Structure formats: C-alpha cells, structure tokens
Amino acid sequence: MIDRTGLAEFLRSRRQALQPEDVGLPRGQRRRTNGLRREEVAALCHMSADYYSRLERERGPQPSQRMLASIAQGLHMSLDERDHLFRLAGHNPPVRGTSNEHISPGLLRVLDRLDDTPAEISNELGETLRQSPMGVALTGDTTRYTGPARSAGYRWFTDPGSREIYAPEEHAFLTRMYAAGLRELVTLRGPESRAAHLAELLLSRSEEFRRVWSDHEIGVRPHEVKHFVHPEVGALELNCQRLVDPGQAHHLMVYTAVPGSESYEKLQVLSVIGTQTLH
C-alpha cells in the first residue's frame, strides 16, 4: 500500500538536499529555492512538472515502477534510497545485481560535468544508460533502442548501419572483441543470464557471429585509441578512458583527443553541431 505522506516527505527531502550543480544544472543569479525546483526535478526525471508536484502534495495515482526508477535516477538516489522510495510507493524494489540499471550518484555526478566531452555510461552488455550531449553528437542517441538491440554487441552483428560510425579497418577487431566479450559474460553469469540469451539470439540470426563464436576467443580487450568516422566532421582518432563501478557492472567511457591535433579541432566543431542539434 502506498504511503502518500511518507512518499511526499521523502521526495521533498531529497529534492531540497540537491543543489543545481549536483545534477549538472546552472545555479542562476536569482535562486531562492532551497535545493532544486520541482520543475527541474521533473525535467531530470522525464515527466511533467504537474505529475511530480502532485506526488509531493500527496495526490495523484500510484506511480509505476518505471516512473519510480526514473525519479530515483533523476534525484541521484543511492540504491538504498531507491529501494526505500519503491517501498513507500507500495512496490517491491527491483532485484539488485549486475543487470541493475540504476546508476550510482557518484558516476552520474562525473557524467553531469562532462557537457563538453563525448561520454557515456553503459552496463556490461553494452547497453547505453546515459550519454553526455557530446556523446550524442558523436555516436547518436544510443539510449533509444529497445529489446536486444539495446546491446551494442547485438547491433554490431544484426544492424549493418551500426558499423558506419567506426573506421573500416577497425571492423574485424571489433567483431572479435564483441564475440569474445559476450563469451566471457556467458561463462561468468551462467546459462540463464541475459548474456546467454543474447548469445542464443545471435547464434540463430548471424552467420558472422556463429563463425567467430566457434573460435572460442577470450580476452580481446578494447583498444585505448578508437577511430570513428563521423558523418559531418569525418575521421576522428579519440582516446577512450574508462571509469568502472564494479558493484553494478557499469562503466563510464570518456572520449578525448590530443590537444592541438586535427581530431581535437574536429571535436570543437562537433560541440557546435551538437549544440545546434539540441536546440
């Protein structure tokens, strides 16, 4: 049963505890609100301001689990806080584990400060959970996919268009890397895991995957330098640094170019293109 009073009080306390800079928002000069404004929280949670306001006022329908997950992520809640939120709303919390999609507040805070750099947070299956604006400008919105196609490895073998952003000379290596990485996950997570399900789907749908899967290759690690082919700025040579959250099997990937290089100049152009696209 939903605890409307407890839910409203908890949401208010979390909203008031956050400052704009905690979630990547500008503070502005005339801010009088203690913490975030309701409309700011609503935007972070991808819902209407009216819907969120009704929750804080102990009104409205019982929020769905999907809505609660969005609120927990938007308010940068820890896993314990997220679970508490679900219980207040009358739902059982999601099962914790490596398939969990709730990004830790610390990792989110880092991403929120990377507006001028291509970056993304993904899980161990290569499903993009969040991107910086420049990340979207570089690779497109990879959070939009649903079903098995959420996995970059699955798209690699089933959607030829997914390869166009990478230089042709990288394709053979990436084919081996995706297959080897999925094989390691299947062994690690077991035959009933989502990784095993993806492998079964790919074995039934991709002749290329069947071929490289039969090689039983393991330990093919991503290159630190990646070569992209962007449709508007052309070839890009970018270094990729990874920050790993081992507790939730999430990693933050940040793409940078050597200062003064041609790729560095192209990233500056891409930042302008990305800003124009967003507006």
Order of alpha helices (4+ residues) and beta strands (2+ residues): alpha-alpha-alpha-alpha-alpha-alpha-beta-beta-alpha-alpha-alpha-alpha-alpha-beta-beta-beta-alpha
